[in-house]
Amino acid sequence: MCIGLARYKTAEIIRVIKQRAGTGNLNRGLSITMPYFDDQNLVMGELHMDVIPHGGIMFVPGLVVHASRSEQAKVSQDTRLNSSTRKHLLEQLKALETAFQTE
């Protein structure tokens, strides 16, 4: 149930970023707070990542891909998370990465 909620919220984050990018509303910075279910402690956790620092950097989808890959590397080495929590969080980060990859 909570894993499904985390996946739903990830999809919503992707939708909002794409919507805001389409209107040019992300050129002043972008931070993402990605929810995940910590099944060891049975609580919802949050992963914070800065994609674009505040300032005048224009939004480019590749920045989300880069931030997602960077967080995937950190999460895969994070021993505070158990293996199933890590697996689900990595899946969410991969979904974020895939949503902004350009062909």
N, CA, C and O atoms as a GROMACS GRO file, in nm:
protein
  412
    1MET      N    1   0.082  -0.119   0.000
    1MET     CA    2   0.000   0.000   0.000
    1MET      C    3   0.086   0.125   0.000
    1MET      O    4   0.069   0.211  -0.086
    2CYS      N    5   0.179   0.137   0.095
    2CYS     CA    6   0.264   0.255   0.104
    2CYS      C    7   0.362   0.263  -0.012
    2CYS      O    8   0.397   0.372  -0.057
    3ILE      N    9   0.406   0.147  -0.063
    3ILE     CA   10   0.495   0.146  -0.178
    3ILE      C   11   0.419   0.202  -0.299
    3ILE      O   12   0.475   0.278  -0.378
    4GLY      N   13   0.292   0.164  -0.312
    4GLY     CA   14   0.210   0.217  -0.420
    4GLY      C   15   0.191   0.368  -0.407
    4GLY      O   16   0.190   0.438  -0.508
    5LEU      N   17   0.175   0.417  -0.287
    5LEU     CA   18   0.162   0.561  -0.264
    5LEU      C   19   0.289   0.633  -0.304
    5LEU      O   20   0.283   0.739  -0.368
    6ALA      N   21   0.404   0.578  -0.269
    6ALA     CA   22   0.532   0.639  -0.306
    6ALA      C   23   0.547   0.642  -0.458
    6ALA      O   24   0.595   0.742  -0.512
    7ARG      N   25   0.508   0.536  -0.525
    7ARG     CA   26   0.516   0.533  -0.672
    7ARG      C   27   0.420   0.633  -0.734
    7ARG      O   28   0.454   0.699  -0.833
    8TYR      N   29   0.302   0.645  -0.678
    8TYR     CA   30   0.205   0.743  -0.727
    8TYR      C   31   0.261   0.885  -0.712
    8TYR      O   32   0.251   0.966  -0.804
    9LYS      N   33   0.321   0.913  -0.597
    9LYS     CA   34   0.376   1.047  -0.574
    9LYS      C   35   0.493   1.074  -0.667
    9LYS      O   36   0.512   1.187  -0.711
   10THR      N   37   0.572   0.972  -0.698
   10THR     CA   38   0.682   0.987  -0.793
   10THR      C   39   0.627   1.022  -0.931
   10THR      O   40   0.680   1.110  -0.999
   11ALA      N   41   0.521   0.954  -0.972
   11ALA     CA   42   0.458   0.986  -1.101
   11ALA      C   43   0.403   1.128  -1.101
   11ALA      O   44   0.408   1.197  -1.203
   12GLU      N   45   0.351   1.171  -0.989
   12GLU     CA   46   0.298   1.307  -0.977
   12GLU      C   47   0.412   1.410  -0.984
   12GLU      O   48   0.396   1.515  -1.046
   13ILE      N   49   0.525   1.380  -0.922
   13ILE     CA   50   0.642   1.468  -0.930
   13ILE      C   51   0.685   1.484  -1.076
   13ILE      O   52   0.713   1.594  -1.121
   14ILE      N   53   0.691   1.373  -1.147
   14ILE     CA   54   0.729   1.376  -1.288
   14ILE      C   55   0.631   1.460  -1.368
   14ILE      O   56   0.673   1.541  -1.451
   15ARG      N   57   0.502   1.442  -1.344
   15ARG     CA   58   0.401   1.518  -1.417
   15ARG      C   59   0.415   1.668  -1.392
   15ARG      O   60   0.407   1.749  -1.485
   16VAL      N   61   0.435   1.706  -1.266
   16VAL     CA   62   0.445   1.848  -1.230
   16VAL      C   63   0.572   1.910  -1.290
   16VAL      O   64   0.568   2.022  -1.341
   17ILE      N   65   0.682   1.837  -1.284
   17ILE     CA   66   0.806   1.890  -1.343
   17ILE      C   67   0.788   1.913  -1.492
   17ILE      O   68   0.826   2.018  -1.544
   18LYS      N   69   0.729   1.816  -1.562
   18LYS     CA   70   0.707   1.831  -1.706
   18LYS      C   71   0.614   1.947  -1.736
   18LYS      O   72   0.636   2.022  -1.831
   19GLN      N   73   0.510   1.962  -1.655
   19GLN     CA   74   0.417   2.072  -1.674
   19GLN      C   75   0.488   2.206  -1.653
   19GLN      O   76   0.474   2.298  -1.735
   20ARG      N   77   0.562   2.218  -1.545
   20ARG     CA   78   0.632   2.343  -1.516
   20ARG      C   79   0.743   2.372  -1.617
   20ARG      O   80   0.768   2.488  -1.650
   21ALA      N   81   0.808   2.268  -1.666
   21ALA     CA   82   0.912   2.286  -1.767
   21ALA      C   83   0.849   2.337  -1.897
   21ALA      O   84   0.908   2.420  -1.966
   22GLY      N   85   0.732   2.287  -1.928
   22GLY     CA   86   0.662   2.332  -2.049
   22GLY      C   87   0.624   2.478  -2.046
   22GLY      O   88   0.615   2.541  -2.151
   23THR      N   89   0.604   2.532  -1.929
   23THR     CA   90   0.568   2.674  -1.917
   23THR      C   91   0.690   2.760  -1.885
   23THR      O   92   0.676   2.880  -1.866
   24GLY      N   93   0.810   2.699  -1.879
   24GLY     CA   94   0.932   2.774  -1.850
   24GLY      C   95   0.940   2.822  -1.707
   24GLY      O   96   1.001   2.925  -1.678
   25ASN      N   97   0.877   2.749  -1.617
   25ASN     CA   98   0.865   2.790  -1.478
   25ASN      C   99   0.968   2.724  -1.386
   25ASN      O  100   0.951   2.725  -1.264
   26LEU      N  101   1.074   2.666  -1.443
   26LEU     CA  102   1.173   2.597  -1.361
   26LEU      C  103   1.311   2.662  -1.370
   26LEU      O  104   1.409   2.603  -1.326
   27ASN      N  105   1.320   2.779  -1.425
   27ASN     CA  106   1.450   2.841  -1.448
   27ASN      C  107   1.505   2.912  -1.326
   27ASN      O  108   1.608   2.979  -1.334
   28ARG      N  109   1.438   2.900  -1.214
   28ARG     CA  110   1.486   2.962  -1.090
   28ARG      C  111   1.528   2.858  -0.988
   28ARG      O  112   1.546   2.891  -0.871
   29GLY      N  113   1.545   2.736  -1.031
   29GLY     CA  114   1.590   2.630  -0.941
   29GLY      C  115   1.489   2.518  -0.932
   29GLY      O  116   1.370   2.536  -0.957
   30LEU      N  117   1.539   2.400  -0.894
   30LEU     CA  118   1.452   2.284  -0.879
   30LEU      C  119   1.510   2.190  -0.774
   30LEU      O  120   1.623   2.144  -0.786
   31SER      N  121   1.431   2.164  -0.673
   31SER     CA  122   1.463   2.064  -0.572
   31SER      C  123   1.350   1.962  -0.572
   31SER      O  124   1.234   1.997  -0.592
   32ILE      N  125   1.384   1.838  -0.549
   32ILE     CA  126   1.284   1.731  -0.547
   32ILE      C  127   1.289   1.663  -0.411
   32ILE      O  128   1.396   1.629  -0.361
   33THR      N  129   1.173   1.643  -0.353
   33THR     CA  130   1.160   1.563  -0.233
   33THR      C  131   1.082   1.438  -0.272
   33THR      O  132   0.961   1.442  -0.292
   34MET      N  133   1.156   1.328  -0.284
   34MET     CA  134   1.095   1.204  -0.330
   34MET      C  135   1.058   1.117  -0.210
   34MET      O  136   1.144   1.080  -0.130
   35PRO      N  137   0.930   1.084  -0.197
   35PRO     CA  138   0.888   0.996  -0.088
   35PRO      C  139   0.921   0.850  -0.119
   35PRO      O  140   0.922   0.808  -0.235
   36TYR      N  141   0.948   0.774  -0.014
   36TYR     CA  142   0.968   0.631  -0.030
   36TYR      C  143   0.921   0.563   0.098
   36TYR      O  144   0.913   0.625   0.203
   37PHE      N  145   0.891   0.435   0.087
   37PHE     CA  146   0.848   0.360   0.203
   37PHE      C  147   0.967   0.284   0.261
   37PHE      O  148   1.026   0.199   0.194
   38ASP      N  149   0.999   0.314   0.384
   38ASP     CA  150   1.106   0.245   0.456
   38ASP      C  151   1.042   0.124   0.524
   38ASP      O  152   0.982   0.136   0.631
   39ASP      N  153   1.056   0.009   0.462
   39ASP     CA  154   0.986  -0.109   0.514
   39ASP      C  155   1.056  -0.173   0.634
   39ASP      O  156   1.003  -0.268   0.692
   40GLN      N  157   1.172  -0.124   0.670
   40GLN     CA  158   1.237  -0.172   0.792
   40GLN      C  159   1.178  -0.102   0.914
   40GLN      O  160   1.154  -0.165   1.017
   41ASN      N  161   1.153   0.029   0.901
   41ASN     CA  162   1.098   0.106   1.011
   41ASN      C  163   0.948   0.130   0.997
   41ASN      O  164   0.884   0.188   1.085
   42LEU      N  165   0.892   0.086   0.885
   42LEU     CA  166   0.748   0.099   0.856
   42LEU      C  167   0.700   0.244   0.861
   42LEU      O  168   0.598   0.277   0.921
   43VAL      N  169   0.778   0.331   0.795
   43VAL     CA  170   0.743   0.473   0.786
   43VAL      C  171   0.771   0.522   0.644
   43VAL      O  172   0.849   0.462   0.570
   44MET      N  173   0.706   0.632   0.608
   44MET     CA  174   0.738   0.698   0.482
   44MET      C  175   0.858   0.787   0.508
   44MET      O  176   0.861   0.864   0.604
   45GLY      N  177   0.957   0.777   0.422
   45GLY     CA  178   1.075   0.862   0.430
   45GLY      C  179   1.078   0.956   0.312
   45GLY      O  180   0.995   0.946   0.221
   46GLU      N  181   1.172   1.047   0.314
   46GLU     CA  182   1.187   1.142   0.204
   46GLU      C  183   1.333   1.151   0.164
   46GLU      O  184   1.422   1.154   0.249
   47LEU      N  185   1.356   1.154   0.035
   47LEU     CA  186   1.489   1.173  -0.021
   47LEU      C  187   1.490   1.311  -0.084
   47LEU      O  188   1.410   1.339  -0.174
   48HIS      N  189   1.580   1.397  -0.039
   48HIS     CA  190   1.587   1.532  -0.092
   48HIS      C  191   1.703   1.541  -0.191
   48HIS      O  192   1.813   1.495  -0.164
   49MET      N  193   1.676   1.601  -0.306
   49MET     CA  194   1.783   1.622  -0.402
   49MET      C  195   1.766   1.756  -0.472
   49MET      O  196   1.656   1.795  -0.510
   50ASP      N  197   1.878   1.824  -0.488
   50ASP     CA  198   1.881   1.949  -0.562
   50ASP      C  199   1.916   1.917  -0.706
   50ASP      O  200   2.020   1.856  -0.734
   51VAL      N  201   1.829   1.957  -0.797
   51VAL     CA  202   1.852   1.932  -0.938
   51VAL      C  203   1.916   2.054  -1.002
   51VAL      O  204   2.017   2.042  -1.072
   52ILE      N  205   1.859   2.171  -0.977
   52ILE     CA  206   1.910   2.296  -1.030
   52ILE      C  207   1.922   2.392  -0.912
   52ILE      O  208   1.824   2.416  -0.842
   53PRO      N  209   2.041   2.447  -0.888
   53PRO     CA  210   2.052   2.544  -0.778
   53PRO      C  211   1.973   2.670  -0.810
   53PRO      O  212   1.948   2.704  -0.926
   54HIS      N  213   1.933   2.740  -0.704
   54HIS     CA  214   1.859   2.864  -0.725
   54HIS      C  215   1.946   2.963  -0.799
   54HIS      O  216   2.064   2.981  -0.767
   55GLY      N  217   1.889   3.025  -0.897
   55GLY     CA  218   1.964   3.120  -0.980
   55GLY      C  219   1.909   3.122  -1.120
   55GLY      O  220   1.792   3.089  -1.142
   56GLY      N  221   1.991   3.160  -1.213
   56GLY     CA  222   1.945   3.179  -1.350
   56GLY      C  223   1.980   3.067  -1.445
   56GLY      O  224   1.997   3.092  -1.564
   57ILE      N  225   1.990   2.945  -1.397
   57ILE     CA  226   2.023   2.832  -1.485
   57ILE      C  227   1.894   2.782  -1.550
   57ILE      O  228   1.795   2.754  -1.482
   58MET      N  229   1.896   2.771  -1.682
   58MET     CA  230   1.778   2.724  -1.753
   58MET      C  231   1.758   2.574  -1.729
   58MET      O  232   1.855   2.499  -1.713
   59PHE      N  233   1.632   2.532  -1.727
   59PHE     CA  234   1.600   2.391  -1.710
   59PHE      C  235   1.633   2.314  -1.836
   59PHE      O  236   1.597   2.353  -1.948
   60VAL      N  237   1.704   2.203  -1.816
   60VAL     CA  238   1.734   2.108  -1.923
   60VAL      C  239   1.701   1.970  -1.866
   60VAL      O  240   1.747   1.938  -1.756
   61PRO      N  241   1.624   1.888  -1.937
   61PRO     CA  242   1.587   1.757  -1.884
   61PRO      C  243   1.707   1.672  -1.839
   61PRO      O  244   1.695   1.591  -1.746
   62GLY      N  245   1.820   1.690  -1.904
   62GLY     CA  246   1.940   1.614  -1.868
   62GLY      C  247   1.986   1.639  -1.725
   62GLY      O  248   2.053   1.554  -1.665
   63LEU      N  249   1.950   1.755  -1.668
   63LEU     CA  250   1.986   1.783  -1.530
   63LEU      C  251   1.911   1.691  -1.434
   63LEU      O  252   1.966   1.651  -1.331
   64VAL      N  253   1.787   1.658  -1.466
   64VAL     CA  254   1.709   1.564  -1.383
   64VAL      C  255   1.770   1.425  -1.396
   64VAL      O  256   1.780   1.352  -1.297
   65VAL      N  257   1.810   1.388  -1.516
   65VAL     CA  258   1.872   1.257  -1.539
   65VAL      C  259   2.001   1.247  -1.457
   65VAL      O  260   2.025   1.147  -1.391
   66HIS      N  261   2.083   1.351  -1.463
   66HIS     CA  262   2.210   1.352  -1.390
   66HIS      C  263   2.186   1.343  -1.239
   66HIS      O  264   2.252   1.265  -1.170
   67ALA      N  265   2.093   1.422  -1.187
   67ALA     CA  266   2.064   1.420  -1.043
   67ALA      C  267   2.011   1.284  -1.000
   67ALA      O  268   2.047   1.234  -0.894
   68SER      N  269   1.926   1.224  -1.083
   68SER     CA  270   1.871   1.093  -1.051
   68SER      C  271   1.980   0.987  -1.047
   68SER      O  272   1.983   0.903  -0.957
   69ARG      N  273   2.069   0.990  -1.144
   69ARG     CA  274   2.178   0.892  -1.148
   69ARG      C  275   2.272   0.910  -1.028
   69ARG      O  276   2.318   0.812  -0.970
   70SER      N  277   2.297   1.033  -0.992
   70SER     CA  278   2.381   1.060  -0.877
   70SER      C  279   2.319   1.006  -0.749
   70SER      O  280   2.387   0.946  -0.666
   71GLU      N  281   2.189   1.026  -0.734
   71GLU     CA  282   2.119   0.975  -0.615
   71GLU      C  283   2.112   0.823  -0.617
   71GLU      O  284   2.118   0.760  -0.511
   72GLN      N  285   2.099   0.762  -0.736
   72GLN     CA  286   2.098   0.616  -0.745
   72GLN      C  287   2.229   0.559  -0.693
   72GLN      O  288   2.231   0.457  -0.624
   73ALA      N  289   2.340   0.625  -0.727
   73ALA     CA  290   2.471   0.578  -0.680
   73ALA      C  291   2.479   0.589  -0.528
   73ALA      O  292   2.532   0.499  -0.463
   74LYS      N  293   2.427   0.697  -0.472
   74LYS     CA  294   2.429   0.715  -0.326
   74LYS      C  295   2.340   0.613  -0.256
   74LYS      O  296   2.380   0.553  -0.156
   75VAL      N  297   2.219   0.593  -0.308
   75VAL     CA  298   2.124   0.501  -0.246
   75VAL      C  299   2.176   0.358  -0.251
   75VAL      O  300   2.160   0.282  -0.156
   76SER      N  301   2.238   0.321  -0.362
   76SER     CA  302   2.287   0.183  -0.374
   76SER      C  303   2.396   0.152  -0.272
   76SER      O  304   2.420   0.035  -0.241
   77GLN      N  305   2.463   0.254  -0.219
   77GLN     CA  306   2.568   0.235  -0.119
   77GLN      C  307   2.521   0.265   0.024
   77GLN      O  308   2.598   0.248   0.118
   78ASP      N  309   2.397   0.309   0.041
   78ASP     CA  310   2.347   0.351   0.171
   78ASP      C  311   2.311   0.229   0.256
   78ASP      O  312   2.211   0.161   0.230
   79THR      N  313   2.391   0.202   0.356
   79THR     CA  314   2.370   0.084   0.440
   79THR      C  315   2.260   0.106   0.544
   79THR      O  316   2.222   0.012   0.614
   80ARG      N  317   2.211   0.228   0.556
   80ARG     CA  318   2.102   0.254   0.651
   80ARG      C  319   1.969   0.199   0.599
   80ARG      O  320   1.876   0.178   0.676
   81LEU      N  321   1.962   0.177   0.469
   81LEU     CA  322   1.840   0.123   0.408
   81LEU      C  323   1.855  -0.027   0.390
   81LEU      O  324   1.962  -0.076   0.352
   82ASN      N  325   1.748  -0.101   0.417
   82ASN     CA  326   1.758  -0.245   0.392
   82ASN      C  327   1.742  -0.271   0.242
   82ASN      O  328   1.709  -0.180   0.166
   83SER      N  329   1.766  -0.393   0.201
   83SER     CA  330   1.773  -0.423   0.057
   83SER      C  331   1.641  -0.398  -0.016
   83SER      O  332   1.643  -0.349  -0.129
   84SER      N  333   1.528  -0.429   0.045
   84SER     CA  334   1.402  -0.409  -0.027
   84SER      C  335   1.366  -0.260  -0.035
   84SER      O  336   1.312  -0.216  -0.137
   85THR      N  337   1.395  -0.183   0.068
   85THR     CA  338   1.371  -0.038   0.063
   85THR      C  339   1.461   0.022  -0.044
   85THR      O  340   1.416   0.104  -0.124
   86ARG      N  341   1.586  -0.017  -0.045
   86ARG     CA  342   1.682   0.033  -0.145
   86ARG      C  343   1.634  -0.001  -0.286
   86ARG      O  344   1.640   0.083  -0.376
   87LYS      N  345   1.585  -0.123  -0.304
   87LYS     CA  346   1.537  -0.167  -0.436
   87LYS      C  347   1.421  -0.080  -0.484
   87LYS      O  348   1.420  -0.035  -0.598
   88HIS      N  349   1.324  -0.055  -0.396
   88HIS     CA  350   1.207   0.024  -0.436
   88HIS      C  351   1.246   0.170  -0.462
   88HIS      O  352   1.196   0.231  -0.556
   89LEU      N  353   1.334   0.225  -0.381
   89LEU     CA  354   1.378   0.363  -0.401
   89LEU      C  355   1.457   0.376  -0.530
   89LEU      O  356   1.443   0.474  -0.603
   90LEU      N  357   1.540   0.279  -0.559
   90LEU     CA  358   1.615   0.280  -0.686
   90LEU      C  359   1.521   0.271  -0.806
   90LEU      O  360   1.546   0.333  -0.909
   91GLU      N  361   1.413   0.194  -0.793
   91GLU     CA  362   1.314   0.186  -0.901
   91GLU      C  363   1.248   0.322  -0.924
   91GLU      O  364   1.226   0.362  -1.039
   92GLN      N  365   1.217   0.393  -0.816
   92GLN     CA  366   1.156   0.524  -0.830
   92GLN      C  367   1.254   0.623  -0.894
   92GLN      O  368   1.215   0.701  -0.981
   93LEU      N  369   1.379   0.620  -0.853
   93LEU     CA  370   1.479   0.709  -0.912
   93LEU      C  371   1.501   0.676  -1.059
   93LEU      O  372   1.522   0.766  -1.140
   94LYS      N  373   1.496   0.548  -1.093
   94LYS     CA  374   1.510   0.507  -1.233
   94LYS      C  375   1.392   0.558  -1.315
   94LYS      O  376   1.409   0.599  -1.430
   95ALA      N  377   1.272   0.554  -1.258
   95ALA     CA  378   1.153   0.607  -1.327
   95ALA      C  379   1.169   0.757  -1.353
   95ALA      O  380   1.133   0.806  -1.460
   96LEU      N  381   1.223   0.828  -1.256
   96LEU     CA  382   1.249   0.971  -1.273
   96LEU      C  383   1.351   0.994  -1.384
   96LEU      O  384   1.333   1.079  -1.470
   97GLU      N  385   1.458   0.916  -1.380
   97GLU     CA  386   1.561   0.927  -1.485
   97GLU      C  387   1.503   0.900  -1.623
   97GLU      O  388   1.525   0.978  -1.716
   98THR      N  389   1.431   0.791  -1.636
   98THR     CA  390   1.374   0.751  -1.765
   98THR      C  391   1.276   0.855  -1.819
   98THR      O  392   1.270   0.877  -1.940
   99ALA      N  393   1.200   0.917  -1.731
   99ALA     CA  394   1.100   1.015  -1.775
   99ALA      C  395   1.164   1.137  -1.841
   99ALA      O  396   1.098   1.205  -1.919
  100PHE      N  397   1.290   1.165  -1.811
  100PHE     CA  398   1.352   1.286  -1.865
  100PHE      C  399   1.468   1.258  -1.960
  100PHE      O  400   1.538   1.351  -2.001
  101GLN      N  401   1.488   1.132  -1.995
  101GLN     CA  402   1.591   1.099  -2.095
  101GLN      C  403   1.540   1.140  -2.232
  101GLN      O  404   1.424   1.118  -2.266
  102THR      N  405   1.628   1.200  -2.308
  102THR     CA  406   1.591   1.236  -2.446
  102THR      C  407   1.659   1.140  -2.541
  102THR      O  408   1.769   1.093  -2.515
  103GLU      N  409   1.593   1.113  -2.646
  103GLU     CA  410   1.645   1.014  -2.743
  103GLU      C  411   1.745   1.076  -2.835
  103GLU      O  412   1.799   1.007  -2.922
   0.00000   0.00000   0.00000
